Amino acid sequence: MDTLDATKQFAQQLGLDYPLLSDPDRTVARAYGVITGDQAFAARWTFYIGLDGRILYIDKQVSVTTAGRAIADKLAELGVARRKPVRRR
């Protein structure tokens, strides 16, 4: 699991405008059920969480090759408003 600093650097490099979770001690992964016992790695699931903190949907069939498009499609299906792209100089 990545450290807080590594996660912040990753988000800054990509210019992300949404928060990423750093969970180096796996507390959140265990709470969400993506890691159990002495597993070395968490399952690759995507959680869609509403502004009120409630889980709207869990995708347990994540493919790294199609995840970006799948996330955009699911956000649209859930009615999450698109943001205007940020122009970089």
C-alpha positions in Angstrom: 0.0 0.0 0.0 1.2 3.5 -0.9 2.2 6.0 1.7 0.3 9.3 2.1 3.1 11.2 0.4 3.3 8.8 -2.5 -0.5 9.0 -3.0 -0.4 12.8 -2.9 2.5 12.9 -5.5 0.6 10.5 -7.8 -2.6 12.7 -7.6 -0.6 15.8 -8.3 1.3 14.3 -11.2 -2.0 13.3 -12.8 -3.7 16.6 -11.9 -6.6 14.8 -10.3 -9.4 16.9 -8.9 -10.8 14.3 -6.6 -9.5 12.7 -3.4 -7.5 9.4 -3.4 -7.3 7.2 -0.3 -3.9 6.3 1.2 -4.4 3.2 3.4 -0.9 1.9 4.3 -2.0 0.0 7.3 -5.0 -1.6 5.4 -7.6 -0.5 7.9 -10.0 0.8 5.3 -9.4 -2.2 2.9 -10.3 -4.6 5.7 -13.4 -2.5 6.6 -14.6 -2.6 3.0 -13.9 -6.3 2.7 -11.4 -6.1 -0.1 -8.7 -7.7 2.0 -9.1 -10.4 4.5 -6.8 -12.3 6.8 -3.2 -12.2 5.7 -3.8 -11.5 2.1 -0.9 -9.7 0.5 -3.0 -7.6 -1.9 -6.4 -6.1 -1.9 -9.0 -7.1 -4.4 -9.4 -4.6 -7.2 -12.9 -3.2 -6.6 -14.2 0.3 -7.4 -16.4 1.9 -4.9 -18.7 4.8 -6.0 -19.4 6.9 -3.0 -22.0 9.7 -3.0 -21.5 13.1 -1.5 -23.4 12.0 1.5 -20.9 9.2 2.1 -23.2 6.4 1.2 -21.9 3.7 -1.2 -23.8 4.0 -4.5 -22.3 1.0 -6.3 -19.5 -1.5 -6.0 -17.8 -2.8 -9.1 -16.2 -6.2 -8.2 -15.3 -7.0 -11.8 -12.6 -4.4 -12.5 -10.4 -4.8 -15.6 -7.3 -2.6 -15.7 -7.6 -2.3 -19.4 -11.1 -0.9 -19.4 -11.4 0.7 -16.0 -11.3 4.3 -17.1 -14.1 4.0 -19.6 -16.1 1.8 -17.2 -15.8 4.4 -14.4 -16.9 7.2 -16.7 -19.9 5.2 -17.9 -20.9 4.2 -14.4 -20.6 7.8 -13.1 -22.9 8.9 -16.0 -25.3 6.1 -15.2 -25.4 7.2 -11.5 -26.1 10.8 -12.6 -22.9 12.3 -11.5 -22.4 15.6 -13.3 -19.4 15.9 -15.5 -16.8 18.5 -14.8 -15.4 20.7 -17.5 -11.9 19.8 -18.4 -9.1 21.9 -16.8 -6.9 23.4 -19.4 -3.2 23.1 -18.6 -0.6 25.5 -19.7 
